[in-house]
């Protein structure tokens, strides 16, 4: 990950409907980074990722996400509201947390808990 890197990715809604997204990374450092949507399903999206060491947890890291976004207007805004409402975002980030823990446990070769504490 590097300053100014542009990532293009596709999320699949229900495994069928592609949602394309392009984001640029900024403020990249050891304690986090920001990704800003430059093209995608909402009018604006700024996602700040912060990392800190968990006290008394060995090598554990606390990952905190702060997201600022606007849906926009018209039909695109209505679709964005339907897809990225509070419940939808919770599911998205629960999945991301699970997938991250699974990937890290696999890399370490351990069978650590995959659900949040």
C-alpha positions in Angstrom: 0.0 0.0 0.0 1.4 3.3 -0.9 0.5 7.0 -0.9 -1.7 7.9 -3.8 -2.3 4.3 -4.9 -5.5 3.8 -6.8 -7.4 0.6 -6.3 -10.3 -0.6 -8.5 -12.4 -3.4 -7.1 -15.8 -5.0 -7.5 -18.2 -6.1 -4.8 -21.0 -8.5 -5.8 -24.4 -7.9 -4.3 -26.0 -11.3 -3.6 -23.2 -12.8 -5.6 -24.8 -11.6 -8.8 -24.9 -7.8 -9.2 -21.5 -6.1 -9.7 -20.8 -2.9 -7.8 -17.6 -1.2 -9.1 -15.6 1.0 -6.9 -12.4 3.1 -7.3 -10.5 4.5 -4.3 -7.3 6.5 -3.7 -5.2 5.9 -0.6 -3.7 8.8 1.3 -2.2 9.5 4.7 -0.6 6.1 4.6 1.4 5.3 7.7 2.0 2.6 10.3 -1.1 3.6 12.2 -3.5 3.7 9.3 -4.6 5.2 6.1 -7.5 6.9 4.3 -9.2 5.7 1.2 -11.3 8.2 -0.7 -13.8 7.0 -3.4 -13.1 8.6 -6.7 -15.8 6.6 -8.5 -18.5 4.3 -7.2 -22.1 3.9 -6.0 -22.3 6.8 -3.6 -21.7 10.6 -4.1 -18.8 10.6 -1.7 -17.0 8.2 0.6 -14.0 8.8 2.9 -12.9 5.8 4.9 -10.3 6.3 7.7 -8.6 3.1 8.9 -6.8 3.3 12.2 -4.6 0.6 13.8 -3.4 0.5 17.4 -1.9 -2.2 19.6 -4.4 -3.9 21.9 -3.2 -3.5 25.6 -2.3 -6.9 27.1 -3.3 -8.8 24.0 0.2 -9.8 22.7 0.4 -9.2 19.0 -3.3 -8.2 18.7 -4.3 -5.1 16.8 -7.4 -2.9 17.2 -8.8 -1.8 13.8 -11.1 1.2 13.9 -13.0 2.4 10.9 -14.6 5.9 10.5 -16.6 6.5 7.4 -18.0 9.7 6.1 -20.3 9.4 3.1 -23.1 11.0 1.2 -25.7 9.1 -0.9 -26.3 11.7 -3.6 -29.6 12.5 -5.3 -31.9 11.0 -7.9 -32.1 7.3 -8.8 -28.4 6.6 -8.0 -28.9 8.1 -4.6 -32.0 6.0 -4.0 -30.1 2.8 -5.0 -27.2 3.8 -2.8 -29.5 4.3 0.2 -31.0 0.9 -0.3 -27.6 -0.9 -0.6 -25.5 1.1 1.9 -28.0 1.7 4.7 -26.9 1.2 8.3 -27.8 -2.5 8.3 -26.0 -3.1 5.0 -22.9 -1.4 6.2 -22.9 -3.4 9.4 -23.1 -6.7 7.4 -20.3 -5.5 5.1 -18.0 -4.7 8.0 -18.8 -7.8 10.0 -17.9 -9.8 6.9 -14.7 -7.8 6.4 -13.7 -8.4 10.0 -14.3 -12.1 9.7 -12.4 -12.3 6.5 -9.5 -10.3 7.9 -9.3 -12.5 11.0 -9.5 -15.7 8.9 -6.7 -14.5 6.6 -4.4 -13.5 9.5 -5.0 -16.8 11.3 -4.2 -18.7 8.1 -1.0 -16.7 7.6 0.1 -17.4 11.2 -0.9 -21.1 10.9 -3.1 -20.8 14.0 -6.7 -21.5 14.8 -7.5 -18.3 16.6 -11.2 -17.3 17.1 -12.8 -15.9 13.9 -15.5 -14.1 15.6 -15.0 -10.7 17.4 -14.5 -10.8 21.2 
